[in-house]
Amino acid sequence: MGLPRCVVAVALGFAAVAAGAAELPAQFDPATMMRASEVRPGMKGTARSVFQGVEVTEFNIEVLGVLPKTNLGGDLVLIRVLDGPVVERGCGIIGGMSGSPVTIDGRLVGAVAYTWSFEKEPIGGVTLIESMLDAYVKPEGGGEQSAAQRPAVRLHGREIRQARIVGGEERGAFADARTINLTPVGLMTCAGLGRQTLGDYADFLKPYGIEPMAGPGSMAEAVKTDLSPGSTCCGVTSRSR
């Protein structure tokens, strides 16, 4: 498809994070991608994800604001999902939506990477394509946090000015009066593992907000589908002999 490898990683759910850099990576295309400095509260856009089978569903989102993270570096875009399956089911951002591409006016903003568990509201955090490309070029990160001077995001009577990324062991919607807690949207499907091994994986990955689950069995026939933004992808990470 001609996509940079880091964008393919987004579709696989690897939302790498790094602090914003003063200079944009060479791979950044301003005609098809959007910088954090261009994102404003109230902007409307769309996201795409698979909720059943291989069908890609498009749904609408609204930007709440851009926040710096207190840990892991970089900025993120806080969004609210306006319609689609997560609103209809009242379940909020769910596992498996990690990597869902978010676009505004036809330009890629980034990918869904974090969820807010408060009252199952469909609010999530988006890792910026700017940050992902920067992490691809400069894996050690660095630079300034451009969102530090952004307007606060008003949420449940609070003025939120930053986000904190927490693992599965931590609870609470807010870290303090001005900091929101967000959890990585991590769902890993595993096939060929016994119950005990899957449980060991679950214990190991829980602090990182990643939930492993047993994958489906073999299919009688392969399903032919075109790979497009929002499609589900999978890969082999290990194979027993």
Secondary structure, DSSP 8 states (H G I E B T S, - for coil): ----HHHHHHHTT--------SS--TT--TTTB--GGG--TT-EEEEEEEEETTEEEEEEEEEEEEEEBSSSSSEEEEEEE-SSHHHHHT--S-TT-TT-EEEETTEEEEEEEEE--GGG-SEEEEEEHHHHHHHHH-TT--S--GGGGS--EEETTEEE-EEEE--TT---SEEETTEEEEEE-EEEEE-S--HHHHHHHHHHHGGGTEEEEE-----SS-------TT------S----
